[in-house]
Amino acid sequence: MTEKLAIQTRGLEKIYRSGFFRIPYTGLENLDLDVRPGESFGFIGPNGAGKTTTIKILMGLQSATAGTATILGQDHRDPESRRKVGFLPERPYFYQYLTATEFLKFYGSLFDLGGATLTRRIGELLERVGLDRFADVKLGSFSKGMLQRAGVAQALINDPELVVMDEPMSGLDPMGRALIRDLILEERAAGRTVFFSSHILADVEVICDRIAIVVKGKLRGCGTIDELVGHGVRHVDIRYAGGLLEGTEGTVQHTESDRVLLRVDHDHVDTVVDVLRAAGRSIRSVEPVKMHLEDLFLDEVERAEKVDSKRMGVLA
């Protein structure tokens, strides 16, 4: 028997209509996505790419224009599909007159939790997100980062099989980001699925088993970091001494006194090194620089912009 996917979408689309004339524009186009059980899955893209739209559709906060989606094997339109889901929205609302403990009790009650089990669960979660000292402090006096930690605790209150978080690192300082990174890794280690969007690509690169890149409503790539980025060399940095040599292939990145950092394409390294040596320059290092997730991300955004520009040119 095939194991049910944590999240699956097929042909998922969302068309919005704007203004007096109800002009349509596409928020999400033909999204096919498979999120496997027990993996940490990063959903990345620029602002307006369709990340929050996708999450809102999955969580029943918006309806799709077309396509299908399942959560833990159930149709996402069925409220029961979300009973084993923990959710942190991009802009969560907090009842400021409640304490952190009361806030979590309220959300626990929505899952029919109570008694000693809920009390124990609240204590564990507040400790995990670093808010145990503020258990009886009203949320109205919390900083933005503290509220975000409380929101993460809320997303885990029902001991979910699937955790969905929209920008969980938002508003957090480096210590808070590290804490949430560790928490996501702990959830994955416990066999839970974590699906989250983020703009902080360094965190995504560290903690995700797989990622999906969405730009302008379209899926641009999905897979592991190695599958998407590969092990290829993006460029080579050559450091040399003896002063800047004009007319050399490559781009000067930095000069200091007689030292120069020159960035060249991989194919031109041998030629550039020969030219520098012939000119009496002293080669200090030749360092291949591999592509990172940020490079791929920016390339995909730029490619999408070019496609749009060409299309608008044709329409004009």
Residue, then its C-alpha position, 0 to 999 in steps of 0.5 A: m500500500t502506498e503511503k499517503l502524502a502529507i500534502q498533495t496538490r494537482g493543477l491548483e490555481k487561484i484567479y483573483r479579480s481586482g478593481f471596479f472592472r474585476i480585472p483577473y490576475t493569476g495568483l497561482e497557476n497549475l501547482d503540482l506539489d508532493v510533500r512526503p511524510g516526515e520531511s522538512f519542506g521549504f516553500i520559497g519565493p519572492n513577495g507575491a509569488g503565491k506562497t501564502t495563497t497556497i497555504k491559505i487554500l490548504m488551510g481552508l481560508q481561501s477557495a481554489t479556482a481550479g485543481t485539487a489538494t489533499i492533506l494527510g490523504q483527505d480532501h483539503r475542503d474537509p475540516e477533518s483533514r486539518r484535525k492533525v495539522g498545526f498551523l502558524p499563519e503569516r500574520p497571526y492574531f493574538y488576544q492581548y488580554l490573555t496570558a501565554t498560558e491562557f492563549l495556549k489553553f484556548y487553542g488546546s480547547l479547540f482540539d478538545l484538549g484539557g485537564a492535566t494533559l493540556t497543562r503538561r503540554i503547555g508547560e513543555l511547549l512554553e519551555r521549548v520556545g523559550l517562554d516558560r518564564f513568561a507563562d503568566v504574562k499577558l501577550g499585550s506586553f510581548s515583543k514581536g519576536m516573543l509573539q512569534r514564539a507563542g504562535v509557534a507553540q500554538a501550532l504544536i499544541n495538538d501534537p500534529e502530524l503535519v505542521v504548516m508555518d507561513e514565515p515562522m522566522s519573521g520578527l525573530d532575532p538570531m537566537g530566536r531563529a536558531l531556536i525555531r530551526d532546532l524546533i523544526l529539526e526536532e519535529r522532523a526527527a520525531g517523524r512529523t512533517v513540517f511545511f513552511s515558507s520563508h524568505i531566509l534562504a540560509d535557514v531553508e538551506v540548513i534545515c530542509d530535506r526538499i524545497a519548492i521554488v515558486v515565482k509569479g504563481k508558477l512552480r519553478g523547481c522542486g527537489t533537494i538542494d543538491e538536485l536543484v543547485g548541484h555541485g557545479v562551480r558558479h565562478v572562480d575567485i582569483r586573488y593575486a598581488g602586484g597591482l591591478l592588471e587592466g584588460t584581464e578577463g573577469t570582474v574585479q571584486h575588490t582591490e586593496s593596496d597591490r592586492v586584487l580579487l578577480r572573479v572569472d568564469h570557470d572556463h577562463v581560469d587557465t587563461v587568466v592565470d597564464v596572463l597574470r603570471a606572464a605580467g609578473r603578478s603573484i597568484r595567492s589563491v584560486e578558489p572555486v565558488k559553488m552555487h548556493l540556494e540564493d543564487l538559484f533563487l535569484d536566477e529563477v526570479e530574473r528568468a521569470e522577469k525576462v519571460d514577462s518582459k518578452r510577453m509584454g513586448v509581444l502584446a504591445 
